[in-house]
Amino acid sequence: MNTWKLIVGFVICCCTGSVSAQQANFVQAEKFRQINAEIGSLNVIPNFLKDSDKFWYSYKTGEGTKYYFVDPAKREKRYLFENEYLAEELTKLTAKPYNYRQLPVKDLKFKEDEKTLQFKVEKFNYEYDIYTHELIQKDSVQKEKENEWMSFSPDSTYIVFARKHNLYIMKTGDKDSVEIQLTTDGQPFFSYAYDQRDTSNKRQWARAHWFEDSKKLYTVRSDERKVKDLWVIDILADRPKLEEYRYAMAGDKDVPQYELTVIDIATKKQVKIQTEKWKDQSLRVAHAGKESDRIYFERRRRTCDELDICKASTETGEAQVLINEKSKPYFNDQMYHLSFLNEGKDIIWWSERTGWGHFYRYDAEGNLKNQITSGRWVAGKVVGIDTLGRTLYFEGYGREKDRNPYYSFIYKANIDATGATLLTVEDANHKTVMPKSCRYIVDNYSRVDLEPRSVLRDSKGKVIVELARPDLKRLYETGWKMPERFTVKAKDGVTDLYGVMWKPVDFDSTRRYPIISYVYPGPQTEAQTLDFSPSGVYNNALAQVGFIVVNFGHRGGSPQRDKWYHTYGHDNLRDYALADDKYGIEQLADRYPFINIEKVGIFGHSGGGFMSTAALCTYPDFYTAAVSSAGNHDNNIYNKWWGETHHGVKEVKKTVKDSVNGEQEEIGFQTKIPTNQELAKNFKGYLLLVTGDFDNNVHPGNTLRMADALIRAGKNFDLVVLPGQRHGFRGIQQDFYQRKMWFHFAKYLLGDSSADTYYQIDGFNRRN
């Protein structure tokens, strides 16, 4: 009797388990994994002819790739060439067949006559007259670029280059031209060459730039002689070899030091510009124009909260401050803009001094003349500046009511006044390009739930030519469905967060689905998908496995919003986004009964990698499983700019005694960023850690330190190291990673561990 009870109990348990588990649909996920490759073009990328409004572009549909030529002044769009005709002409010249739907033309560009198109096909260069349709085969294509080291002066008189870390010039067009050495103080890691290590005698690309009058050149050298090395190993080389590179980390004592020098070509005189002000400051040239008697540069404190815009004489090296600005806790580098018009008579500067990013106009002496844009919205990326018409064209975010504040709309503003005029009215994200004249706008606009459209507008925003619409027939044949937009509140209950939701194409509202959050915490951007995207990066395919996949912003994320929003995570670089992610998922679960709040996943790459691991350690009873790739789990060993800007670095002054000079003030810098390793003891759930072993951005040591901390804490997790991969995964290694992510979430969120039996990574597509 007792035996029968045990058997019945076992059967009931098995049946209960089979009911709670759900089968992962890997086959359906695979169908949508590379869906973008089947769709063709979604945007028009204009290639403007030199100093012209005319442009050409290519566009791929189900009929193949076609090439178009646009003359805006005539409101004309036509074929750049007829594919069938060009294929025939190529066959006549080479006796080879060509597929006219996919012509193998490369490196297309126009000559200055605006009628002769140059391109390459296999081993030969060709020229094609777009009006007479004559095709001429020219010389053969050189396999090696022999002249990559050349930097020509604007008047084409001289070439500047580097050799053994010093600068040289030589006259052009003369085979016997004598090399003239300009500097003698170059050395490894304080070099005039871009390659700081190379000690060969070959000519190299120089860290030198010409003034437009060709009379002088300038160079910014970075002294990295004391900066410490970092290493990765290329294990896929014939013989595994070490790759060394200088890498300054947050809080390092020894960081790059910068020097700006101007060299007169006629006299060979060198003038060191007086740039020194703050210890360990950063330095960059802001403007070097037509006249070489002056140069403009920017220097910034290491604390990232103060900078100067300066003008310097190239004759004496003396510098004067035109604009000094403080921005606490740090400057918004992503929206940053500085322009010099009319050789410095007008300076356009972007600032968050009101808490919202806007443009300001200064005169040549650094006096504020007027604010160009204003209001509780963000004026952002500059698209074009019409200096004659005194008009600024730019992207703006959050100005239009009841629209996603991340959507880019295009505006124009009078440089000498305050105010902005909307040019693109469609409720969508607009990606635009303008020619130098600023007379026209090539506008690609879409949303995740709005098909793309590409148009040509005039400078008033009126559509004058329809350029292209994508061929989405094949996409809809697959059963693909658009994702859905949503809004939730941040943990403070008042800040709106904007997101996107992907569902399986066979979605059943009566079922309950685990939810997975795709994250990237910023603060220099958010991972939120804005534009039409069949794949949604990894999100759409992952949803097909059997999940609801969501992606939304968090406080401390996008710089396209106000200053308070994007600096929210300062001094809290590890934890700031987690509460918003958890609270957002809870709201969605309350809103939609098909979401299973008991099964929550999270994944991300880089910053999203450290965030997803931190989630399992901070809210271990909420998140069930995570996939964390290339995460900077220890920002103390990530790059100096990232940690010191977004977490903060403190300037520390102390008095030291010297037997020769007596008491002196010494300045140092300190920072300590919290790490994921410190949270390892709190870890619960199921984690897949992934890193490329050749990552020279977020060093593999970040992931391995996290693995070490988990091991020491007695935790169980999975670790995948992708051979030969840098920070961004590519090729079959990326395919492997994506499928391993499916298997991980299927096992721990759906209860489907069938992938454990696959001895092929695509075992779900194989019968045996």
N, C-alpha and C positions, 0 to 999 in steps of 0.2 A: 504493500500500500504506500509506504513511504517512498519506494523507488518510483512509482507512478507519479506521485506528487512532484518529485524532483524533475522527472521528464517533462511533465506539463509546464512546470515553472520555467524550465529552460526554453521550451518552445515559445512561451509567452514573451520571454525576454528577447528572444531572437526576432519575433514578429514586431515587438515594440521598437527594437533597434532599426529594423528595415523601414518602418513607417517614418521615424524621425530623420533618417538619412535621406538625402536627395542626390540624384544622379547628376554628375557634372556633364555638361554638353561641350566637350572639348572639340568635337567635330564642327559644331556651329561657331565656336570661337575661332577656330582655324580659318574658317570661311571668311571671317571679317578681319583677320589679322593684318592682311596686306591689301585691304580694300582700296586704299588710296592709289595704288599702282594701276588699278583697273579703270580709274575714273578719268584721267587726263588732267587738263589744266583747269584751275579754279581762279587764277588771277592773270592779269596782263602786266608784264614787266616791260616798260618802254625803254628802248635804246635810242636816245636822242642823238641826232647828227651834231657834229661839232658846231657850237654857237648857232644852233638852229632850233626851231620849234618842231621840225619834222622828226618823226621817229618810226622805228620798225619794231615788231614783236612777233613771237611765235606762239601758237596756241594749238594744243592737242585735244582732239575729240575722237569719237569712234571712227572717223574717216581718216585719221592720221594727224600728223603735225603739219600745219600750214603756216605760212609766213605772210605778214601784212605790213603795208607801208601806209603811214598816215600823214597827210598834209593838213594841219589844223586850219590854216588860213583859208584853204579851199573847202573846208568841211568834207574832206575826201578820205575814204579808206578803200584800199584796193590791195590785191595780192602783190607782195614784193616780187615774186616770180610764180609762175604756174609750175607746180610740182612735176606734172607729167612732162612738160616741155623740158625742164631742167634735167630730169632723169634721162630723156632721150639725148640731149646734147652731151651729157657726161658719158653716155655709152658710146657716142660717136668718137669721142676723144680717147677713151680708154679701152673700148671693146668689152667692157664689163657691164653686167646687168645691175640695175639699181631699183630698189623698191621706192616708188614715188610717194608712197604714204609715209615712209620714214627715211627721208634723205639723210645721208651721213655727213651733212655739212656742219663745220665747226668754226669757231672764232670769226663770226661774221662782223664786219665793220665797214663803214663807208669811207671813201677818200673825200678830201675836202671839196671836190667838185659836186658832191651831193647826188651823183648819178651812178658812180662806179662802186659796186659792192664787191668786197674782197672776202674770201672764205677759203677754208681748207677742206679737202676731201681726200682721206687716206694720205698718200705720200706727196700730194701736190697742192700748191696754192693756185687759186683761180680768181679771175676778175669777171664781173658780169655787169653789163650796162642795163639798168632797170627800164630804160626807155627804148633802146634799140634791140634789147634781148640778146646781144652778142655775148657769148661765153668764150673766154680765152684761158687756156692753161698756161700758168707761169712756171716759176722755178720749183724745185722740190722742197719739201718741208724739212728744215733742219731738226734733227732729233734732239739735239742738245742746245739749250739756250746759252750761248757763249758770252753774252754781254749783259748778264744780270747785274753786274757790278757798276754799270754806268749810270750816272745821274747828270744829265745835261743842264747847263745853264739855260735860262729862258731864251737868250739870244743865240743859243747853240754854239757859242764860241768855245766853251770849256766843258770838260768832264771832270767831276770830282769823284774820288774813290778812296778806299782805305787799303793800306798794306802794312802788315805787322803792327796793327793798332794805331797807325798814324794816318793823317790826311795827305792826299796828293791831288794835284790837278794836272791835266794835259789838254792841249788844244785838240779840237775835233777835226776829222777829215785829213789828218796827216799821219801816215803810217810811221814816220820817223819822229813823231812828236816826242819831245823830251818830257819826262815826268818831273814835276816840280813838287818837292816836299814842302808842306805847309807847317807841319807840327813835328815835334820831336819827343813830346812828353807822354805819348800814348803807351799804354801797357795793359796786359790782361786784367780784366775787371775794372779798368779805368780807361776804356778804349774809345777811339773814334769810329770803330767798326761795330756793326750790329752783332757780329759774333764775338763775344767777349773772351772766348777761350782760344780761338784759333791762333796758332803761332807760325803758320806756314807763310811763305812769301807771296802767295797768290793775291791778286786784286779782289777786293771785297766791297760789298755795299756799305756806304759810309753813313754815320749818324750826322749828316750834314745836309742843310737845306739852303736853297738859293733865295735871295731877295729878287723881286721881279725885275729890277733894273740890271741884274747880273753883275753888279759891282762888288757885292759882298755875299758871303754865306755865313750861316750861324750853325752852331752845334751845341746840343745839350748832352753833356757826358754824365754818366752815372757811376760814381765811385763805389764799387761793390767789393773792394779788396778785403774788407773785414767781415763782410756778410758770410754767414756760415753756409756750407753746402748741404744739400739734401740729395738722396739717391733713390733710384728705382733700378730694377734689373730687367733687361730685355732677354727673357728666357727663351724666346723663339728665334733668336739670332743663331747663326751657324754654331757659334760658341757663345753661350750666355755672357752678356757683357753689361758692365755697370754704366748707367747714365747719371752724370752728375750735373747739378744745377744750383745756382745760388738762390736762396729762398729765405726771405725775412719773415719771421713769425711775430705774432702779437706780443708786445712787451720786450722784444729783443733789444739788447743794448746797442748792437752794431747793425745799422740799417743803411740803405743806400744814401749817399750824399750827392748833391747835384751841382753842376757848374755850367754856366752859359757863357759861350765865347763867340765873338764875331770876328771874322777874318776878312780883311780888304784884299781883293785879288790882285790889284795893281801893285800895291806896296808890300804885300804879305804881312802887314801889321796885324797883330792879334790884340783884341781888346776884351778883357774879362769884365763882364757886366756885373755890377755891384748888386747881387741878389740876396746877400746874407741878411737875415733878421732873426729867425727862430731856429733853435736847435732841432736838427733832424727834420727840417721842413721839406715838403715836396715842391717841385718846380716844373713848370711847363711854359713853352712859348705860346702866347695867346694870339699874336698877330705879327706878321712881318710882311709889309705891303710893297707897293710899287717903289717907294723911296727908301733907300737903305740907310738913311741918317738916323733912324730911330727903330726901336723894337719894343714890343709890348709883351709882358710876361705876367704869370700868376704864381704867387707863392702861397703855401698853405701850412698852417701849424700842424704839428703831428697830432695834436688833440682834435683835429678835424672840425673845429668850431670857429675858426677865424682865418681870413685870407685877405691878401692885397692884390689888386690889379695895378700894375706899375708900367710906366713908360721910361725907357732908358735911351741915352745917347749912345750911338754906336761908335762915336769918336772918342768919348771920354769914359764911357762905362757908367756914368752917374745915372742914378734912377730916382724917380719921384713916384709917390703913391697917388694914384688917381681915385681909386675906390678901396675903402677898407670896410669889410662887413663881418659881423659875427652872426652865427646861426647855431643856436644850441638846440639839441645836443650835437648835431652834425649837419653838413650841407647835403642837399638832395642831389647826388651825382647823376642820377638817371634823367632828371628834367633840366639839369644845368645847361645854361646857354649864355654865350658871350660873343657879340659881333662888333666889329669895327667898320663903320661906313665912312665913305669919303675920306679915306686915309686917316681915320681916327677923329674926325670932326664930330662924329656921332658915335656913341657907344651904347649898344643895347645889352642890358643886363637882366638876367632872370633871378628873381629873389622870392623867398618865402617870408619876408619880413612882417607880413600881416597874418601869417599862418596859412595863407593860400599862395600858390605860385603864380607870379605875374611878371610882366615885362616893364622895364623902366629905361628911360633915355637919359644919358649923360652927355655933356659936351666934352671937348677935347681936354679940358683941365679937370675933369672929374666932378663937375657941378651937376646936380640933378636938375634936369629941365622939365620932365613931366613923366607921369605914370601912364604907360600905354594901355594896359588892361587892368581891370579891377573887378572885385566882386567875390562872392563866396563860391568860387569854382576855380579850377586849375587851368591856366594857359600853359601848354606844354611844348612839344617838339616843333621847331621851326621848319616849315615846308619850303618857304622861299621868301626872299626880301627883294622888293622892287625899289631900288635906291632912287631912281628917277621919279617914280610915282609916290615915293615916301610911304610905301605900304608894306606891312608885315603880314605874311600868311603863316598860319600855325594851327596845330591841333589843340583842341580844348576838350576838357572832361568835366562833366557834372553841371554844366550851365543850363541844359535843357531839362525842364521838369518832366518827371515821370519816365525818365529814361535811365538806363544803366550808366552810372558815373564812370565806368571804365571805357565806354564807347568813345572812340575818337571822332569828333566832328571838326570840320575845317572852317576856320574863321579868317577874316582879314581885319586889320586895324590900321588906322592912321598913325604913323610913327610920332607925329607932333601933337597928338591929342589923346584923349582917353575914350575908349569904347571899342566894341567888337561887333562885326556883322557876320551872321551865320551864312555859309555858302553851301553846305550839304545838309539838306533837311531830312533825309530818309533816316528812320529809326534803325540804325545799324552801326557797325564799326567800320569806319572809313580809313583805308590805307591809300595814301596819295603820293604822287610825284609831280613836280613842276619842272619845266625847262628853265633855263637861266633868265629868260625874259619875263617869267611869271605871268605870261598871257593866258596860259592854259593849265588845266589840272587833269591828270590821269587819275581816276578814282576807282578803286576796287572796294566794293562794300558788301557786307554780308553779316549774318548772325548765325549762331548754331542752329537756329530754326528758320533761317531765311536763306534761300539759294543765292549764290554770288552773282553780282552784276558788275561789269566793267564798262565805264563810260568815259568820254572826254567832255570836260566842261570848259567854259570860258572863265575869265577871272571874276565874273559875277556869280558863278555857280550854276549857270544855265547849261543843261546837257545839249551838246551840239553834235556828237557822234556816238552811236552805240558801238562799242568796241567788241564785246564778246559776252557770251553766256555759256556756262559749262554744259557738256553733254552728260546728263545724269541718268539716262535711260538704263544703263547697265546697273547702276547703283540701286535703283528702285526694284529692278528685277531680282536682286538678291534678297529682297524683303527688308532692306535697311529702313530704319525709321529715325526721324529726327529726335535728338535728345530734347529734354524739357528744361526751361529756365525756372529758377525759384529764388526766393529771398527769405532769409532767416535773420534773427537777431543775434548779435554778439552776446557774450555772457553778461555784459552790463545792462542788457534788456532794452537798449535804445539805439545802438549802432546797427545799421543795416549791412548785412553781408550778402553778396550776390553769388549764385552758383548755378551749376548745370547737373542734370541727372540723366544717366543712361540706363536703359532697361533692356532685357532680352527681347529679341524681335518676336518671340512667342510668349510674351508677357501675359500672365494670367492674374487678374486682380483678386482672385479668390485665394491665391497662394500667399505664403509669407516667405520673403526673400531675405537672406543676409545682406547687410549693407557694407560697402567698402568705400572709404574716403581716400581719394587721391590728393596728396597734400604737397605744398611747397610754402613755407612760412614767410618768404621774403627775406629782408625788407626791401630789396631792390626791385622786386617784381612779385606777381602772384601767378600761380599755375593755371588760373581760371581760363578756360577756353572761351574766347569771344567770337571767333570767326567760324564760318561753316567748315566743318571738318568731318569727313566720313569716318575716320578712325578715332578721332578724339585722343590722339596719342595712343596709350594702351587701354583707354577706358571702355571703348565700345566692344572690343573683342573680349575683355574681361567680363563685361556684363553678360555676354552670351554664354559664359560658363554656367551662369545661373545666379547672378547677383544684381542688386541695385548698386550702381557705382555713382558716387557724387564727388563733386569738386567745387569748393567755394572758398572765398577769401577769409582772412582773419585779421583782426587788429594787429598792426605792426607789419602789414604786407605792402600793398601797392603804393608807390610814390605818386600815382595819378590822383590820389585823394589829398585831403588836407594834411598839414604838417603833423598835427596831433596823431592822426591815424597811422601814418607810415613810420613815425618814430616811437610808437607805443612799446616796442620791444627793447628799447635801449636799456642797457645795464641788466638785461634779463634774457640774454640771447638764446638760452636753451628752452625756456618754459612758456614764453609769452603767447604762443598761438594755440596751445593745447586746450585750454578751457573753452575757447570759442568753437573749436572743432567738435568737442564732445557735446556742447550745448546745442550746436546746429543740428547734429545727428539726432539728438533727443527731440527737437522740434519736428523734424521730418517724420520721425517714428510716430509722434502724436498726431501728425497731420494725415499720414498715409498708413492704413492698417496692413498693407502688404509688406511693410518693412519689419523685419524681425530684429528688435533691439537687443535680443539676447545673443546675437551673432554679429559682431562688428569687426570689420577688418580695416586696416590702414596701410597705405604704401606711398613711397615717394623716393625721389632720386636726389642726391647731393644734400641740400638743406632739407628736402623732404625725407631723405634717408635718416638724418639725425632726428627729425621730428617724429617719424613713425616708430623708431625705437624708443624715444623718450615717452611716447604715448603708452607703450606697454609697461613702462617703469613708473609712470605717474598715475595712470588710471588703470591699473592691472585688472580690476574687476569690471571694467567697462569694455575695453578693447580685448578681443579674443586672439587675433592673429595679425602679424605685420610682415611686410616685405620691405627691407631697408637696403637700398643700393647706393654705393659710393657716398655714404653719409659722413659729414664732418662731425663725428661724435665728440671729438676733442678740438674745439676751436682754438685752443692754445697752440696747436701745431698746424693750424691752417694759416693762410697768408695774412700778413700784417694789416693790409687795407681792410679786409673783411672784419676781423675781430675788433680792431681799434676804432673803426668807424661805427660799427653797429652795436658793439657792446660798450665800448668806451675805454680810454686810456687816460691815466692821471699823470700830470706833470708834477714831479717831486723835486723840491729844491732842498739842498743840504749844504752846510758849511764844512769844508775840509781844510785841514792845515797842511801847508807845504813849507818845507824848510827853506826854500828859496824865495817864494812869492808870498809867504804868510797865509792868512786866511783867505779862501776863495769860495765863491758860490758854485756848486756843481748841480747841474740839472739832469735828472733821469726820468724814466717813464715806467709806469707799472700798470699791469692789468692782470686780472685772474678771472677767466671765463668758466662758468660751471660746465661740467662735462656729463655725458651720459653714463660714463663709467661709475660716477658717484652714486647713480641710482640703481646699479645692478642688483643690489640686495632686495629691491622692491619688485623685481621682474616676475611677472606671471605670463602665461599664454604661450604662443607659438610664434617664434621669430625665425625668419630667413634673412641672414646677413649676406650681402653680395658686394664684391669689389672687383675692379680690374687690377691686376697685379702691376700694371705699367702706368698707373694714374699719377701724373706729375702735377695735378691740380689739387684734388683732395687725396692726399697720400694714402696708400693702402694701410699705413700704420693707424689711421683713424679707426678703420673697421677691425683691425687685428687687436688694437687696444681694448675695444669694446668686447671682442670675443674673449680676451684674456680676463677681463673683469667678470664676465658671466661665468666663465669656468671656475674662477676663484670663489665665486658666490655659490657654486654648486648648481648652476642652472643648466637646463637642456635647451639646445637651439640647433639650427642648421646654418652651415657656412658654405658659400660657393665663391671660389676665386676664379675669375675669367682670365685665361692666359692672353697676354699681349694687348689687353684692353686699357685704353686711356680713360678719361673721366666719362666720356660718352661712349656707350657700347655700340658696336657696329657688327654688321654681317651675321654670320651664323652664331656668333657669341651672343648677340642681342636676341636672336630667335630662341636660343637655349634659355636665356634669362627669362624671356616673356613666358615661355611654356612652364618653366619651373615655378613662376609666380602663380599661374593657373592651378598647378598641381597642389601647391602649398595651401592656397585659399580653399580649394575644393576639399582637401582632406580635413581642414580644421574648422571650416564654416559650414560645409555641406555634409560632412561625414563620409565623403566619397574618397577612399584611399586607393582606388583602382590603379592610379598612376604609379604606385609603389611597385607594381608588377611589370611595368614597362622596362624592357632592356633597350628599346629605341626611344629617343626623346619624342618622336611623333608616333608612339605606339598606338594611340587612339585611332590612327588612320590605317593601321595594319591589321590584317586578320590573324596573322601568325606571329 
